[in-house]
Amino acid sequence: VQLQASGGGLAQAGGSLRLSCAASTQSFRTYAMAWFRQSPGKDREFVAALNWRGERAYYHDSVKGRFTIARGNVKNTVFLQMNSLKPEDTAVYYCGTAIRPISEECTDVRRAYDFWGQGTQVTVSS
């Protein structure tokens, strides 16, 4: 399974970007998809996740009210709408998919996701 992330780029503070993530195959069942991000010198951190079963969304506190994760119409696709961007949102954003059921308390745990995309750079200027 390969995930392709796209939509990153350069934005000014207060601006918006929309990230997309699509799987290369539809031959698996998705239980959840998520976005994590990593800045230079920092660990990869949770941003947002969407549980496919109840379509419940989870967000890191730092992006609540600004980012929205949504499921695409095409199977195994997910989007991340990022509004009111801040310079601290600058990072490489990675999408991941879980092909096994994960518990609610694990939605923000990196190892809960089985496959990852290659990452897309988001740079927010002040």
N, CA, C and O atoms as a Tinker XYZ file with bonds, in Angstrom:
   504  protein
     1  N      0.853000   -1.185000    0.000000    73     2
     2  CA     0.000000    0.000000    0.000000    64     1     3
     3  C      0.891000    1.239000    0.000000    63     2     4     5
     4  O      1.792000    1.376000    0.828000    81     3
     5  N      0.626000    2.117000   -0.926000    73     3     6
     6  CA     1.357000    3.381000   -0.963000    64     5     7
     7  C      0.374000    4.525000   -0.821000    63     6     8     9
     8  O     -0.712000    4.505000   -1.402000    81     7
     9  N      0.760000    5.510000   -0.052000    73     7    10
    10  CA    -0.063000    6.702000    0.112000    64     9    11
    11  C      0.646000    7.873000   -0.547000    63    10    12    13
    12  O      1.856000    8.049000   -0.400000    81    11
    13  N     -0.112000    8.656000   -1.262000    73    11    14
    14  CA     0.444000    9.821000   -1.940000    64    13    15
    15  C     -0.144000   11.077000   -1.326000    63    14    16    17
    16  O     -1.345000   11.330000   -1.425000    81    15
    17  N      0.720000   11.865000   -0.689000    73    15    18
    18  CA     0.284000   13.127000   -0.094000    64    17    19
    19  C      0.643000   14.270000   -1.024000    63    18    20    21
    20  O      1.700000   14.258000   -1.655000    81    19
    21  N     -0.226000   15.242000   -1.108000    73    19    22
    22  CA     0.013000   16.401000   -1.962000    64    21    23
    23  C     -0.693000   17.616000   -1.393000    63    22    24    25
    24  O     -1.479000   17.510000   -0.451000    81    23
    25  N     -0.406000   18.771000   -1.975000    73    23    26
    26  CA    -1.096000   19.992000   -1.579000    64    25    27
    27  C     -0.286000   20.927000   -0.713000    63    26    28    29
    28  O     -0.742000   22.028000   -0.403000    81    27
    29  N      0.901000   20.518000   -0.315000    73    27    30
    30  CA     1.731000   21.400000    0.488000    64    29    31
    31  C      2.249000   22.564000   -0.334000    63    30    32    33
    32  O      2.065000   22.619000   -1.550000    81    31
    33  N      2.895000   23.485000    0.345000    73    31    34
    34  CA     3.444000   24.633000   -0.348000    64    33    35
    35  C      3.730000   25.750000    0.623000    63    34    36    37
    36  O      3.867000   25.539000    1.828000    81    35
    37  N      3.817000   26.933000    0.075000    73    35    38
    38  CA     4.125000   28.126000    0.862000    64    37    39
    39  C      2.866000   28.950000    1.051000    63    38    40    41
    40  O      2.130000   29.205000    0.098000    81    39
    41  N      2.623000   29.364000    2.288000    73    39    42
    42  CA     1.474000   30.217000    2.583000    64    41    43
    43  C      1.898000   31.296000    3.567000    63    42    44    45
    44  O      2.860000   31.130000    4.318000    81    43
    45  N      1.183000   32.375000    3.552000    73    43    46
    46  CA     1.426000   33.427000    4.538000    64    45    47
    47  C      0.624000   33.123000    5.801000    63    46    48    49
    48  O     -0.382000   32.415000    5.759000    81    47
    49  N      1.079000   33.659000    6.902000    73    47    50
    50  CA     0.329000   33.516000    8.145000    64    49    51
    51  C     -1.093000   34.030000    7.938000    63    50    52    53
    52  O     -1.310000   35.098000    7.368000    81    51
    53  N     -2.052000   33.242000    8.416000    73    51    54
    54  CA    -3.448000   33.590000    8.224000    64    53    55
    55  C     -4.057000   32.986000    6.973000    63    54    56    57
    56  O     -5.271000   33.033000    6.775000    81    55
    57  N     -3.209000   32.419000    6.134000    73    55    58
    58  CA    -3.684000   31.823000    4.891000    64    57    59
    59  C     -4.155000   30.396000    5.066000    63    58    60    61
    60  O     -4.276000   29.888000    6.181000    81    59
    61  N     -4.418000   29.757000    3.924000    73    59    62
    62  CA    -4.970000   28.397000    3.931000    64    61    63
    63  C     -4.239000   27.512000    2.934000    63    62    64    65
    64  O     -3.704000   27.978000    1.929000    81    63
    65  N     -4.234000   26.243000    3.239000    73    63    66
    66  CA    -3.768000   25.205000    2.334000    64    65    67
    67  C     -4.642000   23.980000    2.537000    63    66    68    69
    68  O     -5.221000   23.786000    3.605000    81    67
    69  N     -4.730000   23.160000    1.505000    73    67    70
    70  CA    -5.513000   21.928000    1.590000    64    69    71
    71  C     -4.623000   20.763000    1.173000    63    70    72    73
    72  O     -4.128000   20.718000    0.047000    81    71
    73  N     -4.432000   19.847000    2.072000    73    71    74
    74  CA    -3.630000   18.668000    1.795000    64    73    75
    75  C     -4.533000   17.509000    1.392000    63    74    76    77
    76  O     -5.655000   17.376000    1.880000    81    75
    77  N     -4.026000   16.685000    0.502000    73    75    78
    78  CA    -4.746000   15.504000    0.064000    64    77    79
    79  C     -3.888000   14.274000    0.259000    63    78    80    81
    80  O     -2.661000   14.345000    0.199000    81    79
    81  N     -4.533000   13.153000    0.491000    73    79    82
    82  CA    -3.823000   11.891000    0.641000    64    81    83
    83  C     -4.675000   10.807000    0.006000    63    82    84    85
    84  O     -5.853000   10.648000    0.328000    81    83
    85  N     -4.057000   10.064000   -0.903000    73    83    86
    86  CA    -4.781000    9.001000   -1.588000    64    85    87
    87  C     -3.956000    7.733000   -1.584000    63    86    88    89
    88  O     -2.730000    7.773000   -1.686000    81    87
    89  N     -4.634000    6.615000   -1.465000    73    87    90
    90  CA    -3.957000    5.318000   -1.477000    64    89    91
    91  C     -3.808000    4.826000   -2.911000    63    90    92    93
    92  O     -4.636000    5.115000   -3.775000    81    91
    93  N     -2.746000    4.087000   -3.140000    73    91    94
    94  CA    -2.469000    3.599000   -4.495000    64    93    95
    95  C     -3.338000    2.414000   -4.873000    63    94    96    97
    96  O     -3.434000    2.060000   -6.048000    81    95
    97  N     -3.968000    1.802000   -3.889000    73    95    98
    98  CA    -4.807000    0.647000   -4.145000    64    97    99
    99  C     -6.049000    0.723000   -3.282000    63    98   100   101
   100  O     -6.035000    1.300000   -2.195000    81    99
   101  N     -7.123000    0.132000   -3.783000    73    99   102
   102  CA    -8.362000    0.092000   -3.013000    64   101   103
   103  C     -8.620000   -1.293000   -2.447000    63   102   104   105
   104  O     -9.741000   -1.610000   -2.049000    81   103
   105  N     -7.579000   -2.117000   -2.412000    73   103   106
   106  CA    -7.757000   -3.517000   -2.063000    64   105   107
   107  C     -7.705000   -3.782000   -0.564000    63   106   108   109
   108  O     -7.657000   -4.937000   -0.142000    81   107
   109  N     -7.713000   -2.733000    0.241000    73   107   110
   110  CA    -7.686000   -2.941000    1.681000    64   109   111
   111  C     -8.792000   -2.123000    2.320000    63   110   112   113
   112  O     -9.341000   -1.198000    1.722000    81   111
   113  N     -9.100000   -2.490000    3.544000    73   111   114
   114  CA   -10.121000   -1.764000    4.300000    64   113   115
   115  C     -9.433000   -0.774000    5.233000    63   114   116   117
   116  O     -8.493000   -1.117000    5.950000    81   115
   117  N     -9.916000    0.436000    5.204000    73   115   118
   118  CA    -9.380000    1.482000    6.069000    64   117   119
   119  C    -10.213000    1.581000    7.332000    63   118   120   121
   120  O    -11.443000    1.601000    7.275000    81   119
   121  N     -9.539000    1.644000    8.479000    73   119   122
   122  CA   -10.232000    1.868000    9.738000    64   121   123
   123  C    -10.054000    3.299000   10.224000    63   122   124   125
   124  O    -10.908000    3.827000   10.937000    81   123
   125  N     -8.966000    3.915000    9.848000    73   123   126
   126  CA    -8.709000    5.302000   10.213000    64   125   127
   127  C     -7.601000    5.854000    9.331000    63   126   128   129
   128  O     -6.739000    5.114000    8.859000    81   127
   129  N     -7.635000    7.132000    9.122000    73   127   130
   130  CA    -6.539000    7.829000    8.442000    64   129   131
   131  C     -6.191000    9.051000    9.271000    63   130   132   133
   132  O     -7.040000    9.617000    9.960000    81   131
   133  N     -4.941000    9.444000    9.194000    73   131   134
   134  CA    -4.472000   10.517000   10.066000    64   133   135
   135  C     -3.403000   11.340000    9.373000    63   134   136   137
   136  O     -2.799000   10.917000    8.387000    81   135
   137  N     -3.192000   12.505000    9.908000    73   135   138
   138  CA    -2.100000   13.381000    9.510000    64   137   139
   139  C     -1.210000   13.616000   10.728000    63   138   140   141
   140  O     -1.688000   13.925000   11.819000    81   139
   141  N      0.065000   13.467000   10.516000    73   139   142
   142  CA     1.083000   13.813000   11.499000    64   141   143
   143  C      2.011000   14.833000   10.831000    63   142   144   145
   144  O      1.984000   14.986000    9.610000    81   143
   145  N      2.812000   15.514000   11.607000    73   143   146
   146  CA     3.760000   16.451000   11.025000    64   145   147
   147  C      5.075000   16.409000   11.789000    63   146   148   149
   148  O      5.131000   16.038000   12.961000    81   147
   149  N      6.118000   16.798000   11.093000    73   147   150
   150  CA     7.449000   16.781000   11.700000    64   149   151
   151  C      8.229000   18.011000   11.276000    63   150   152   153
   152  O      8.388000   18.295000   10.089000    81   151
   153  N      8.710000   18.733000   12.277000    73   151   154
   154  CA     9.565000   19.897000   12.047000    64   153   155
   155  C     11.010000   19.486000   12.280000    63   154   156   157
   156  O     11.265000   18.502000   12.974000    81   155
   157  N     11.955000   20.220000   11.714000    73   155   158
   158  CA    13.377000   19.875000   11.909000    64   157   159
   159  C     13.741000   19.791000   13.389000    63   158   160   161
   160  O     13.454000   20.707000   14.161000    81   159
   161  N     14.361000   18.707000   13.768000    73   159   162
   162  CA    14.808000   18.544000   15.146000    64   161   163
   163  C     13.734000   18.094000   16.119000    63   162   164   165
   164  O     13.986000   17.971000   17.317000    81   163
   165  N     12.528000   17.848000   15.601000    73   163   166
   166  CA    11.433000   17.440000   16.475000    64   165   167
   167  C     10.900000   16.085000   16.062000    63   166   168   169
   168  O     11.093000   15.635000   14.933000    81   167
   169  N     10.220000   15.442000   17.009000    73   167   170
   170  CA     9.579000   14.175000   16.692000    64   169   171
   171  C      8.337000   14.413000   15.843000    63   170   172   173
   172  O      7.766000   15.504000   15.832000    81   171
   173  N      7.941000   13.373000   15.140000    73   171   174
   174  CA     6.694000   13.465000   14.373000    64   173   175
   175  C      5.539000   13.533000   15.361000    63   174   176   177
   176  O      5.444000   12.718000   16.279000    81   175
   177  N      4.664000   14.512000   15.163000    73   175   178
   178  CA     3.573000   14.716000   16.110000    64   177   179
   179  C      2.212000   14.588000   15.421000    63   178   180   181
   180  O      2.064000   14.855000   14.229000    81   179
   181  N      1.251000   14.181000   16.198000    73   179   182
   182  CA    -0.119000   14.012000   15.727000    64   181   183
   183  C     -0.736000   15.365000   15.391000    63   182   184   185
   184  O     -0.525000   16.351000   16.097000    81   183
   185  N     -1.502000   15.395000   14.300000    73   183   186
   186  CA    -2.237000   16.596000   13.912000    64   185   187
   187  C     -3.741000   16.328000   13.952000    63   186   188   189
   188  O     -4.485000   17.015000   14.652000    81   187
   189  N     -4.176000   15.328000   13.197000    73   187   190
   190  CA    -5.603000   15.044000   13.111000    64   189   191
   191  C     -5.810000   13.618000   12.625000    63   190   192   193
   192  O     -4.959000   13.059000   11.933000    81   191
   193  N     -6.947000   13.034000   12.990000    73   191   194
   194  CA    -7.291000   11.692000   12.547000    64   193   195
   195  C     -8.780000   11.591000   12.334000    63   194   196   197
   196  O     -9.567000   12.336000   12.918000    81   195
   197  N     -9.150000   10.651000   11.482000    73   195   198
   198  CA   -10.561000   10.409000   11.193000    64   197   199
   199  C    -10.813000    8.924000   11.280000    63   198   200   201
   200  O    -10.189000    8.128000   10.579000    81   199
   201  N    -11.738000    8.561000   12.151000    73   199   202
   202  CA   -12.116000    7.164000   12.308000    64   201   203
   203  C    -13.176000    6.861000   11.260000    63   202   204   205
   204  O    -14.222000    7.510000   11.222000    81   203
   205  N    -12.907000    5.879000   10.411000    73   203   206
   206  CA   -13.798000    5.621000    9.282000    64   205   207
   207  C    -15.176000    5.135000    9.726000    63   206   208   209
   208  O    -16.178000    5.427000    9.073000    81   207
   209  N    -15.228000    4.390000   10.840000    73   207   210
   210  CA   -16.478000    3.746000   11.216000    64   209   211
   211  C    -17.526000    4.777000   11.614000    63   210   212   213
   212  O    -18.642000    4.744000   11.096000    81   211
   213  N    -17.206000    5.661000   12.491000    73   211   214
   214  CA   -18.176000    6.651000   12.937000    64   213   215
   215  C    -17.921000    8.015000   12.366000    63   214   216   217
   216  O    -18.624000    8.981000   12.662000    81   215
   217  N    -16.875000    8.078000   11.521000    73   215   218
   218  CA   -16.427000    9.336000   10.955000    64   217   219
   219  C    -16.230000   10.380000   12.037000    63   218   220   221
   220  O    -16.577000   11.550000   11.872000    81   219
   221  N    -15.667000    9.930000   13.146000    73   219   222
   222  CA   -15.357000   10.851000   14.222000    64   221   223
   223  C    -13.961000   11.403000   13.992000    63   222   224   225
   224  O    -13.039000   10.660000   13.658000    81   223
   225  N    -13.810000   12.696000   14.169000    73   223   226
   226  CA   -12.534000   13.358000   13.949000    64   225   227
   227  C    -11.862000   13.694000   15.277000    63   226   228   229
   228  O    -12.522000   13.992000   16.273000    81   227
   229  N    -10.547000   13.637000   15.262000    73   227   230
   230  CA    -9.745000   13.962000   16.435000    64   229   231
   231  C     -8.688000   14.975000   16.012000    63   230   232   233
   232  O     -8.151000   14.897000   14.907000    81   231
   233  N     -8.396000   15.916000   16.884000    73   231   234
   234  CA    -7.434000   16.960000   16.560000    64   233   235
   235  C     -6.492000   17.228000   17.727000    63   234   236   237
   236  O     -6.856000   17.100000   18.896000    81   235
   237  N     -5.277000   17.601000   17.369000    73   235   238
   238  CA    -4.361000   18.111000   18.388000    64   237   239
   239  C     -4.885000   19.473000   18.820000    63   238   240   241
   240  O     -5.454000   20.213000   18.017000    81   239
   241  N     -4.689000   19.795000   20.084000    73   239   242
   242  CA    -5.214000   21.061000   20.598000    64   241   243
   243  C     -4.716000   22.264000   19.800000    63   242   244   245
   244  O     -5.433000   23.254000   19.656000    81   243
   245  N     -3.507000   22.182000   19.291000    73   243   246
   246  CA    -2.916000   23.337000   18.603000    64   245   247
   247  C     -3.581000   23.651000   17.265000    63   246   248   249
   248  O     -3.384000   24.734000   16.715000    81   247
   249  N     -4.372000   22.706000   16.733000    73   247   250
   250  CA    -4.996000   22.950000   15.431000    64   249   251
   251  C     -6.517000   22.961000   15.494000    63   250   252   253
   252  O     -7.178000   23.196000   14.482000    81   251
   253  N     -7.074000   22.711000   16.665000    73   251   254
   254  CA    -8.531000   22.716000   16.795000    64   253   255
   255  C     -9.107000   24.068000   16.403000    63   254   256   257
   256  O     -8.600000   25.118000   16.797000    81   255
   257  N    -10.170000   24.017000   15.623000    73   255   258
   258  CA   -10.805000   25.248000   15.178000    64   257   259
   259  C    -10.167000   25.848000   13.935000    63   258   260   261
   260  O    -10.721000   26.770000   13.335000    81   259
   261  N     -9.003000   25.331000   13.544000    73   259   262
   262  CA    -8.313000   25.854000   12.356000    64   261   263
   263  C     -8.201000   24.803000   11.253000    63   262   264   265
   264  O     -8.291000   25.132000   10.070000    81   263
   265  N     -8.009000   23.564000   11.630000    73   263   266
   266  CA    -7.841000   22.472000   10.659000    64   265   267
   267  C     -9.080000   21.589000   10.666000    63   266   268   269
   268  O     -9.733000   21.417000   11.696000    81   267
   269  N     -9.390000   21.034000    9.505000    73   267   270
   270  CA   -10.500000   20.109000    9.379000    64   269   271
   271  C    -10.052000   18.908000    8.562000    63   270   272   273
   272  O     -9.537000   19.059000    7.454000    81   271
   273  N    -10.250000   17.717000    9.111000    73   271   274
   274  CA    -9.946000   16.492000    8.389000    64   273   275
   275  C    -11.251000   15.930000    7.842000    63   274   276   277
   276  O    -12.270000   15.911000    8.532000    81   275
   277  N    -11.207000   15.479000    6.609000    73   275   278
   278  CA   -12.431000   14.987000    5.983000    64   277   279
   279  C    -12.108000   13.830000    5.055000    63   278   280   281
   280  O    -11.009000   13.724000    4.510000    81   279
   281  N    -13.079000   12.989000    4.896000    73   279   282
   282  CA   -12.940000   11.832000    4.035000    64   281   283
   283  C    -13.262000   12.238000    2.606000    63   282   284   285
   284  O    -14.155000   13.054000    2.381000    81   283
   285  N    -12.545000   11.678000    1.639000    73   283   286
   286  CA   -12.832000   11.956000    0.256000    64   285   287
   287  C    -13.905000   11.038000   -0.290000    63   286   288   289
   288  O    -14.237000   10.026000    0.328000    81   287
   289  N    -14.444000   11.383000   -1.433000    73   287   290
   290  CA   -15.455000   10.552000   -2.076000    64   289   291
   291  C    -14.845000    9.271000   -2.645000    63   290   292   293
   292  O    -15.504000    8.234000   -2.728000    81   291
   293  N    -13.585000    9.367000   -3.032000    73   291   294
   294  CA   -12.889000    8.181000   -3.510000    64   293   295
   295  C    -12.428000    7.378000   -2.293000    63   294   296   297
   296  O    -11.954000    7.942000   -1.307000    81   295
   297  N    -12.572000    6.076000   -2.376000    73   295   298
   298  CA   -12.212000    5.227000   -1.250000    64   297   299
   299  C    -10.769000    5.441000   -0.831000    63   298   300   301
   300  O     -9.883000    5.605000   -1.670000    81   299
   301  N    -10.544000    5.437000    0.472000    73   299   302
   302  CA    -9.193000    5.547000    1.030000    64   301   303
   303  C     -8.491000    6.849000    0.665000    63   302   304   305
   304  O     -7.296000    6.861000    0.372000    81   303
   305  N     -9.248000    7.945000    0.685000    73   303   306
   306  CA    -8.665000    9.270000    0.521000    64   305   307
   307  C     -9.072000   10.138000    1.697000    63   306   308   309
   308  O    -10.138000    9.959000    2.287000    81   307
   309  N     -8.208000   11.072000    2.022000    73   307   310
   310  CA    -8.493000   11.971000    3.130000    64   309   311
   311  C     -7.892000   13.331000    2.817000    63   310   312   313
   312  O     -6.869000   13.435000    2.140000    81   311
   313  N     -8.545000   14.369000    3.320000    73   311   314
   314  CA    -8.085000   15.729000    3.108000    64   313   315
   315  C     -7.830000   16.387000    4.454000    63   314   316   317
   316  O     -8.397000   15.990000    5.472000    81   315
   317  N     -6.976000   17.390000    4.446000    73   315   318
   318  CA    -6.757000   18.223000    5.624000    64   317   319
   319  C     -6.842000   19.676000    5.173000    63   318   320   321
   320  O     -5.936000   20.190000    4.518000    81   319
   321  N     -7.934000   20.322000    5.530000    73   319   322
   322  CA    -8.095000   21.750000    5.236000    64   321   323
   323  C     -7.475000   22.533000    6.374000    63   322   324   325
   324  O     -7.874000   22.391000    7.529000    81   323
   325  N     -6.499000   23.359000    6.042000    73   323   326
   326  CA    -5.771000   24.111000    7.055000    64   325   327
   327  C     -6.027000   25.598000    6.843000    63   326   328   329
   328  O     -5.621000   26.173000    5.834000    81   327
   329  N     -6.694000   26.199000    7.794000    73   327   330
   330  CA    -7.000000   27.625000    7.745000    64   329   331
   331  C     -6.273000   28.347000    8.872000    63   330   332   333
   332  O     -5.773000   27.726000    9.810000    81   331
   333  N     -6.226000   29.654000    8.761000    73   331   334
   334  CA    -5.578000   30.482000    9.794000    64   333   335
   335  C     -4.203000   29.945000   10.137000    63   334   336   337
   336  O     -3.855000   29.787000   11.307000    81   335
   337  N     -3.434000   29.671000    9.110000    73   335   338
   338  CA    -2.123000   29.072000    9.312000    64   337   339
   339  C     -1.197000   29.981000   10.109000    63   338   340   341
   340  O     -1.264000   31.207000   10.022000    81   339
   341  N     -0.334000   29.343000   10.883000    73   339   342
   342  CA     0.640000   30.049000   11.703000    64   341   343
   343  C      2.048000   29.565000   11.321000    63   342   344   345
   344  O      2.206000   28.450000   10.823000    81   343
   345  N      3.052000   30.387000   11.550000    73   343   346
   346  CA     4.423000   29.949000   11.249000    64   345   347
   347  C      4.783000   28.647000   11.941000    63   346   348   349
   348  O      5.564000   27.859000   11.407000    81   347
   349  N      4.229000   28.411000   13.114000    73   347   350
   350  CA     4.539000   27.174000   13.841000    64   349   351
   351  C      3.899000   25.938000   13.216000    63   350   352   353
   352  O      4.166000   24.817000   13.650000    81   351
   353  N      3.067000   26.129000   12.213000    73   351   354
   354  CA     2.513000   24.993000   11.469000    64   353   355
   355  C      3.496000   24.483000   10.413000    63   354   356   357
   356  O      3.259000   23.451000    9.783000    81   355
   357  N      4.580000   25.199000   10.227000    73   355   358
   358  CA     5.579000   24.788000    9.246000    64   357   359
   359  C      6.162000   23.426000    9.609000    63   358   360   361
   360  O      6.677000   23.233000   10.710000    81   359
   361  N      6.075000   22.494000    8.677000    73   359   362
   362  CA     6.534000   21.125000    8.924000    64   361   363
   363  C      6.328000   20.314000    7.653000    63   362   364   365
   364  O      5.698000   20.767000    6.697000    81   363
   365  N      6.876000   19.099000    7.668000    73   363   366
   366  CA     6.516000   18.117000    6.661000    64   365   367
   367  C      5.313000   17.351000    7.208000    63   366   368   369
   368  O      5.348000   16.833000    8.324000    81   367
   369  N      4.261000   17.288000    6.415000    73   367   370
   370  CA     3.036000   16.626000    6.831000    64   369   371
   371  C      2.952000   15.238000    6.194000    63   370   372   373
   372  O      3.140000   15.080000    4.988000    81   371
   373  N      2.667000   14.246000    7.024000    73   371   374
   374  CA     2.580000   12.861000    6.585000    64   373   375
   375  C      1.173000   12.328000    6.830000    63   374   376   377
   376  O      0.566000   12.597000    7.867000    81   375
   377  N      0.670000   11.576000    5.872000    73   375   378
   378  CA    -0.604000   10.903000    6.098000    64   377   379
   379  C     -0.337000    9.430000    6.354000    63   378   380   381
   380  O      0.591000    8.836000    5.803000    81   379
   381  N     -1.168000    8.866000    7.197000    73   379   382
   382  CA    -1.055000    7.456000    7.527000    64   381   383
   383  C     -2.411000    6.801000    7.495000    63   382   384   385
   384  O     -3.439000    7.462000    7.647000    81   383
   385  N     -2.411000    5.494000    7.295000    73   383   386
   386  CA    -3.657000    4.753000    7.293000    64   385   387
   387  C     -3.542000    3.535000    8.190000    63   386   388   389
   388  O     -2.499000    2.884000    8.252000    81   387
   389  N     -4.627000    3.240000    8.880000    73   387   390
   390  CA    -4.699000    2.051000    9.732000    64   389   391
   391  C     -5.585000    1.032000    9.047000    63   390   392   393
   392  O     -6.743000    1.310000    8.734000    81   391
   393  N     -5.037000   -0.149000    8.816000    73   391   394
   394  CA    -5.822000   -1.202000    8.164000    64   393   395
   395  C     -6.290000   -2.244000    9.172000    63   394   396   397
   396  O     -6.774000   -3.316000    8.808000    81   395
   397  N     -6.134000   -1.905000   10.441000    73   395   398
   398  CA    -6.667000   -2.707000   11.534000    64   397   399
   399  C     -7.432000   -1.767000   12.446000    63   398   400   401
   400  O     -7.127000   -0.576000   12.498000    81   399
   401  N     -8.418000   -2.280000   13.163000    73   399   402
   402  CA    -9.160000   -1.410000   14.092000    64   401   403
   403  C     -8.222000   -0.836000   15.144000    63   402   404   405
   404  O     -7.358000   -1.538000   15.669000    81   403
   405  N     -8.399000    0.449000   15.447000    73   403   406
   406  CA    -7.622000    1.077000   16.506000    64   405   407
   407  C     -8.582000    1.682000   17.515000    63   406   408   409
   408  O     -9.667000    2.142000   17.161000    81   407
   409  N     -8.175000    1.675000   18.759000    73   407   410
   410  CA    -9.018000    2.226000   19.805000    64   409   411
   411  C     -8.950000    3.742000   19.791000    63   410   412   413
   412  O     -8.019000    4.343000   19.256000    81   411
   413  N     -9.959000    4.336000   20.391000    73   411   414
   414  CA   -10.042000    5.791000   20.404000    64   413   415
   415  C     -8.810000    6.404000   21.045000    63   414   416   417
   416  O     -8.317000    7.435000   20.586000    81   415
   417  N     -8.314000    5.786000   22.089000    73   415   418
   418  CA    -7.158000    6.366000   22.788000    64   417   419
   419  C     -5.862000    6.219000   22.013000    63   418   420   421
   420  O     -4.834000    6.761000   22.418000    81   419
   421  N     -5.894000    5.499000   20.913000    73   419   422
   422  CA    -4.690000    5.314000   20.102000    64   421   423
   423  C     -4.717000    6.101000   18.803000    63   422   424   425
   424  O     -3.799000    5.968000   17.993000    81   423
   425  N     -5.721000    6.901000   18.583000    73   423   426
   426  CA    -5.823000    7.621000   17.317000    64   425   427
   427  C     -4.688000    8.611000   17.124000    63   426   428   429
   428  O     -4.381000    8.987000   15.993000    81   427
   429  N     -4.053000    9.044000   18.224000    73   427   430
   430  CA    -2.950000    9.999000   18.098000    64   429   431
   431  C     -1.593000    9.327000   18.268000    63   430   432   433
   432  O     -0.585000    9.996000   18.490000    81   431
   433  N     -1.574000    8.000000   18.161000    73   431   434
   434  CA    -0.334000    7.234000   18.334000    64   433   435
   435  C      0.198000    6.821000   16.973000    63   434   436   437
   436  O     -0.491000    6.170000   16.187000    81   435
   437  N      1.431000    7.209000   16.713000    73   435   438
   438  CA     2.012000    6.957000   15.398000    64   437   439
   439  C      2.006000    5.484000   15.025000    63   438   440   441
   440  O      1.692000    5.145000   13.884000    81   439
   441  N      2.342000    4.607000   15.949000    73   439   442
   442  CA     2.485000    3.192000   15.616000    64   441   443
   443  C      1.131000    2.505000   15.362000    63   442   444   445
   444  O      1.093000    1.348000   14.942000    81   443
   445  N      0.045000    3.203000   15.611000    73   443   446
   446  CA    -1.270000    2.637000   15.327000    64   445   447
   447  C     -1.550000    2.572000   13.821000    63   446   448   449
   448  O     -2.450000    1.857000   13.380000    81   447
   449  N     -0.780000    3.316000   13.050000    73   447   450
   450  CA    -1.002000    3.402000   11.609000    64   449   451
   451  C      0.009000    2.532000   10.881000    63   450   452   453
   452  O      1.192000    2.498000   11.220000    81   451
   453  N     -0.490000    1.828000    9.869000    73   451   454
   454  CA     0.301000    0.780000    9.242000    64   453   455
   455  C      1.119000    1.251000    8.039000    63   454   456   457
   456  O      2.201000    0.727000    7.773000    81   455
   457  N      0.607000    2.221000    7.333000    73   455   458
   458  CA     1.298000    2.697000    6.129000    64   457   459
   459  C      1.320000    4.212000    6.129000    63   458   460   461
   460  O      0.417000    4.874000    6.639000    81   459
   461  N      2.397000    4.743000    5.532000    73   459   462
   462  CA     2.599000    6.191000    5.523000    64   461   463
   463  C      2.931000    6.688000    4.126000    63   462   464   465
   464  O      3.527000    5.976000    3.317000    81   463
   465  N      2.533000    7.928000    3.862000    73   463   466
   466  CA     2.922000    8.580000    2.627000    64   465   467
   467  C      4.308000    9.189000    2.764000    63   466   468   469
   468  O      4.945000    9.094000    3.813000    81   467
   469  N      4.763000    9.816000    1.684000    73   467   470
   470  CA     6.124000   10.314000    1.652000    64   469   471
   471  C      6.275000   11.696000    2.299000    63   470   472   473
   472  O      7.396000   12.152000    2.524000    81   471
   473  N      5.196000   12.341000    2.588000    73   471   474
   474  CA     5.250000   13.654000    3.211000    64   473   475
   475  C      5.162000   14.787000    2.211000    63   474   476   477
   476  O      5.609000   14.664000    1.070000    81   475
   477  N      4.586000   15.882000    2.645000    73   475   478
   478  CA     4.493000   17.083000    1.813000    64   477   479
   479  C      4.844000   18.282000    2.689000    63   478   480   481
   480  O      4.362000   18.408000    3.815000    81   479
   481  N      5.688000   19.156000    2.156000    73   479   482
   482  CA     6.193000   20.285000    2.937000    64   481   483
   483  C      5.170000   21.413000    2.989000    63   482   484   485
   484  O      4.605000   21.812000    1.970000    81   483
   485  N      4.948000   21.913000    4.190000    73   483   486
   486  CA     4.113000   23.099000    4.396000    64   485   487
   487  C      4.996000   24.151000    5.059000    63   486   488   489
   488  O      5.596000   23.905000    6.105000    81   487
   489  N      5.066000   25.315000    4.444000    73   487   490
   490  CA     5.863000   26.408000    4.983000    64   489   491
   491  C      4.975000   27.630000    5.132000    63   490   492   493
   492  O      4.354000   28.077000    4.168000    81   491
   493  N      4.917000   28.169000    6.345000    73   491   494
   494  CA     4.090000   29.332000    6.611000    64   493   495
   495  C      5.003000   30.491000    7.008000    63   494   496   497
   496  O      5.753000   30.410000    7.980000    81   495
   497  N      4.920000   31.558000    6.237000    73   495   498
   498  CA     5.751000   32.721000    6.507000    64   497   499
   499  C      4.989000   33.729000    7.362000    63   498   500   501
   500  O      3.766000   33.838000    7.278000    81   499
   501  N      5.723000   34.450000    8.171000    73   499   502
   502  CA     5.085000   35.430000    9.069000    64   501   503
   503  C      4.940000   36.774000    8.393000    63   502   504
   504  O      4.427000   37.716000    8.997000    81   503
